[in-house]
Amino acid sequence: MNSKPTPPLGTGGAEGNYSARRPKHSVVFFTCDAPHANNVSLVGDFNNWQPDANPMQRMPDGCWTVRLELRHGSYRYLFLVDGKPMLDPRAQGVVHEPNPLHEAASLIVVS
């Protein structure tokens, strides 16, 4: 039998260095139920509260969705439904501190 020993993880070998690392980003889907809206966007700490940064796409059922890749951490956010700030009723929490658009914001923790 012709086999060579496997080097311990992270020590490398002839093929190069390898280590097990957790990704620092996660894919997050945001969904807003606003069937009568003409325009919905997502604003928050992750895009400097810019209304045009993350427009949401309308689904056939009237929900709006957007996919973001976010670094691990906590983020405040709001939906802008036809230009009006709206909290996410499905958020992990609500933060009552001022932000550029509203007195309160929805909270998500990405890990």
N, C-alpha and C positions, 0 to 999 in steps of 0.2 A: 504494500500500500504506500503510495507516494502522496503524502499530505504535509503541508507546512502549518505550524502552529499559528493560531489567530492572535494578533497582538491585543492587549487589553484596550477597551474602548477609550478613545481620546489620545492614545499613544502613537497612532499612525502605523507605519510600516512601509513596505515597498510601494504600495498603492497611494499613499498620502495620509494626511491627518484627518481623522473623523471624530466627531463628538456629538453627543445627543444634546440638542438645544431646543428649548421651547420657543415657538414662534413669538415674536413681539407684537404681532398684529392679529386681529381676528376679523372675519367678515361678519357684518351686522346688517340685518334687514330691518328697516323701519317701515311701519305700515300705519296709514291714517285713514280712518273711515269717514269720508266726506263725499258722499255720492252726488250732491248737488253743487259741488265746487267746480269752478272753472280752472283754477290753478292752485297747486299746493307745492310748497317747497319746505325743505328741512334746514333749520338754522341752529347753530350752537357753538360751543367752545371750539369744536373741531374745524370750523370754517370761518371763524371770526364774525359770526352772526351775519354773514353776507347772504341776502335773499336769493341771489342768482347762482350761488355756488353749488347747490344740490337740489335741482328741481326734481319733483317726484313724478312718476309715471302712473297714469290712470289705468286701472285694471277693469275688465268687463263687469265686475261686480260692484263697481263704484268706489272701491278702496284705492288708495294711492300708495305706491311703494318706491323705495330707493335702497340700493345696496351700497354700503360703505366699507372700506377697510380701515379699521381704527387701531391705533396703538393701545396697548393695555393701559387702563386707567379709568377715571370717572369723568363723565361729561354732562354738562347741562345742555338742554336742547328744547326747541319748540317747533311746532308745525306752523307755517304761515298759510292759512286757508283764505284764499282770495285777499291776501295782504293782512289778515288779522291773526295775531298770535293765538295759538291754541295749545293747551297742555295735552300730553299723551295720557289717556286714561289707563293705558296698560304699562305705564312707566314703572321702573323699580322704586321710584320715590319722587318727591317734589322738593325742590330747594327754594326756600323763600329768601332770596337775596337778589338785589337788582342786577339786571343784565341790560344790554342795549335796547331790548324790545319790550320788556315786561317786568313786573315785580317778582314773578315766580317762574320757575322752569322745571321741566321734567328732568329726571336723572337716570342715567344708565351707567353701569359699571361693566367694563369690558375686561375679561381675564382669559 
